[in-house]
């Protein structure tokens, strides 16, 4: 198994070329691409056979990066993330500096600050957010293990990160929507 540094360099090379990666996240195996590259996002949607109207999320490495991609992070978001016991994606109003085709019609975007060491290092080194979506064809079950990922997905990505999924009870993240007025709505527990 390759070490993290080598995998990070290989993965970044693919992301910079607009490629699609299959990678272990802090939740489940994910498909990802550069969240600032509209063509890469289109390519990912085609691979998943996914409607462009369905939302995608992106991952950032830390609170500092989060602040660079959202016009204003409500204070309550920091409290929720600080005390969350599981991976939590928050839908924010007024995202910035990401591809237009990742932003919802209501000008929102789901963003998760990762806790996984590999993802954190990868995103910090890449210096941009990475799209994260489950590694399945749209409307198919979310694979919890690499062996459950379809051949179509495996053959459709540009690179499969050679690291195990660290989370043994792989579950999708919680999703919470926070409005600019700090209203909180739980979308998925």
N, C-alpha and C positions, 0 to 999 in steps of 0.2 A: 504494500500500500504506500502510495506517495505521501510525502510530508506536506504539511499545510502550505509552506512557502512555495513549493513547486506547483501545487494545485492552484494556489492563488494566482501565480504568474500565468499559467496556462489559461485559466478562466478569464482573467482580465484581457488577454490577447483576443479571445473569442468575443467578449463583450464589446471591445473597441471596434471590431469589424462588423458590428451589428448582428452578431450571432445569438443563437438561443442556447441556453445552458439548462441542464438537468442537474439539480443540486440539492443537498440536504439542508433544510432550513431549521429554524428553531421549533418548527411544528412538524410538517410532513415533507416528503420529497416535493420539490417545486420546479416549475419551469420558470426561467427568468431571462431577462434581457435588460439593456440599458433603458431606464425609465425616461431618458431625455431623447431617445431615438424613435421617432414615429414609425419609420420603416420596420425596425426590429419588432415593435409592438404589433404592427399589422401582420408580420410573419408569424409571431407567436399566436395571434388569434386564428390565423389560417390553420396552423398545426393543430390547435385544439378544436377546430371547427366551431368556433365560438363567435357569437354575435358581437359586433362592436359596441352594442348598447349595454352589454353586461360589463359590470365594473371589474377592474383589476386593482390590485393594491401594489404598493412598492415598499421596499425595506430601506431603512436608513440605519447608520451605525450608532448614532447617539443623539442626545437632545440638541446639541449644537447643529448637527446636520439637519435635524427636523426643522429647526428654526429657519434654515436657508430655503426650505421648500414649501413653507406655509406662510401666508401673509402675516397671520397672528396666531400663535398657539395659546389657546385659553389656559389660564392658570390651572383650572380643574384637570386638564389633561395630564399635567405633571404629577398631580396627586394620584390620579387613577393609575398611571404607569408605575409610579413609585411603589404602590401597594398591591399591584396585580400579582396574583399567585400563578398565573399562566400567561402565555403569549397573548398580547392584546393589540388588536389593530384598531386605530381610531380614525374615523372619517372626519376630515377637517374641511372647513370652508376655505375658499380662495387659495388653492395651491399655486405655487410659483415654480418657474424654471424646469418644468417637466413637459414632455410631449403633449400636445393638445388632445391626442386620441386616447390618453389615459385618464383625462379629466371628465367627470360625469357632466351631464347637461345642466345640473343644478350648481355647477362650479365647485364640486367637492372631490376629494380623493382620500382613499383609505391608505394610511401609512402606519407601519409598525417599526418601532425601535427594536432591533434584534438583541437577543441575549446570548445567542449562540456564538462562541468564540470564532469559528471559521467564518461565518457570515459577517460578523463585525469586522474582522481583519480584511476580508475581501472588499467590503463596501468602503472602508476607510482608504484602502489602497487604490480603489477604482475612482474614488472621490465624487461619486454620483450615486443616486439611489438605483436600486435594481428592482425590476418588476418581480413579483412573486405570485404565482397561481398554481393550483394543484396540478400534478403531473398526469392528467387524464384528458381524454377527449370529452368535450362538453356533454353534460348530462349523464356521464358514466360515473361509477363510484370512485371516490378519492382513494388512490392506492396508499396504504400505510407502510408498505415495504417496497424496496427496489424491485423485488421479484414479481410484484403485482402490477408493475407498469407495463402497459401494452407495447407490443413490438412497433406499432405505428409511431408512438411517441419516441421510443428509443432510437428508431431510425430517422426521425424527423428533427432531432436536435443536432446542434453543431458540436456539442461537447457534454460528456457525462463526467461530473466531478467524481474523482476516485476517493471518496471518503464515506464512511458509514453514517447513517442518520443517527445522531447522538441521542435523540429522545426516544425512549423505549415505548412510551404509550402515545405514539404519534397521533395527535388530534389537531384539527384546524384551530386557529386562534379565535378568541372572543372578538366580537366586533361591536364597537360603540361609536355612535355618532355624537359629536359635540359641535353645537352651533357657535357662531361668533358671539352670541349672547350667553354662552356657557350652558345652554340647555343640553341635557344628557339623555340619550335614548339608546337602550341596549338592543342591538340588532341580532346578535347571536351570542349566547352564553358560552 
